[in-house]
Amino acid sequence: MVTGKEAIRKWASELMAQPGIAVSWQPTKVEVSRTGDIGYELITYQLTVNNPKGKPVTDHGKGLTVWEKQPSGSWKVVADTFNSDLPAAGTAAH
């Protein structure tokens, strides 16, 4: 888990600096509360980076972003998470 602005910036910067990176995502569902002050977005994603030997490795999965409407009318992300649909490295298939 990465929390705090500086830690998130560092994680994102390191991720985006990886050779061969390609990221795409598609919203699958977007909902807003009846009061119109909070909403969420479900997504699917695909992420490709080069492994240490320079070979592209692709991950895919899903994510959830929670948005909160600000007094100015803009929306701010208050929580964001994602996880892979692939088995964890080193996990034996059953």
Beta strands, then each sheet from edge to edge (+ up, - down):
strand 1: 22-32
strand 2: 38-50
strand 3: 56-69
strand 4: 75-84
sheet 1: 1+ 2- 3+ 4-
end
